[in-house]
């Protein structure tokens, strides 16, 4: 009976809901489609991550497990067990061969997705693993540890550490850039300049800019921009080459001045989307016009989330207020 209860159940929803009457004046009408509610974890979910091509969704929870969901079938493909505490970070390699997980147990595990087995487990850290990322060619991966103020870079082929970069403050954001041998990081502390661009072979600081006031919570790196979010401040967009502020985004009543939980920029780099963990509302803005398109309420008091553009005008989001995952798609005009 217990095993039957714990088996994954899916509730498919086919309703299409318009939320224009629930948005603030002047916003565009958007189509919000509830795709599914996924159930499989025994305890609250703490991390969600889409693969780059949207083939998979990985979810980690306080049950110390990771579930790999196949988005086409909406079925769990594999369950990974190897951590002894809750999952704090998840990243897919760009070639979909690997998943990198971090945990409160002070370890990181590189998983082979086809085999469902660990490639290696790194246990040399002194605190929670809070950030993970893969290089664009998937040959390297990076890890940062809470309160350690450093970035550890490893070879994917043998898990050997090749570089350590030290920065000011807690590493609260981490993402390899499109440029070769370049990585972007962010500080969670209150430094005047809290975004960093590094050349990691020589550990050279190529750029240092940004001023979020209360540290950075999340970053997303596209070809041209760095999208960043903090606590109680607007979503911001920075020109990667110049380090100048391109735009900041909030709603008309400043209600999105809260902690950013996830950011995505579309492939044409003309729209940005973000979710916020105090409300789990989803906001979408036009980058070129610097205007808000829509803010979609979630009806959750708080949640963990991830999102990615499916097409230039379609956003896929996974929201979790507890043990369930609400998978939604938002199409903009």
Number of C-alpha atoms within 10 A of each C-alpha: 5 6 7 8 10 12 12 13 15 15 12 13 13 10 10 11 11 13 16 17 9 12 16 14 10 11 17 16 17 20 18 20 18 18 20 18 19 22 18 21 23 16 16 18 28 22 24 27 24 23 18 17 13 16 13 22 21 22 27 28 23 21 19 23 21 26 19 21 21 16 16 9 10 19 17 20 15 17 16 17 14 17 21 15 18 23 29 25 25 25 23 27 21 17 13 16 13 23 25 26 30 30 27 21 19 21 23 31 21 21 21 16 19 11 11 16 17 17 18 16 17 13 11 9 15 13 16 23 25 25 27 27 25 27 23 18 12 18 15 22 25 24 24 30 26 20 16 17 17 19 22 16 23 18 17 20 10 11 17 13 14 12 15 17 18 13 18 16 19 24 29 25 24 26 26 24 25 15 11 12 16 19 24 24 28 28 25 25 19 16 18 14 18 25 28 21 23 21 18 20 12 10 15 12 16 14 16 16 19 21 16 26 17 17 25 29 21 25 25 21 23 19 15 15 20 24 26 27 29 24 20 16 21 22 28 21 26 21 16 21 13 12 18 12 16 17 17 18 24 20 19 12 8 12 13 24 19 20 22 26 22 27 27 24 27 18 14 11 16 15 23 26 27 28 33 24 20 17 20 26 21 24 22 26 23 16 19 11 10 15 17 21 22 25 25 22 15 16 10 15 11 17 23 23 29 22 26 25 24 18 12 16 16 18 23 21 27 25 27 24 21 17 18 19 24 19 24 18 20 20 17 18 9
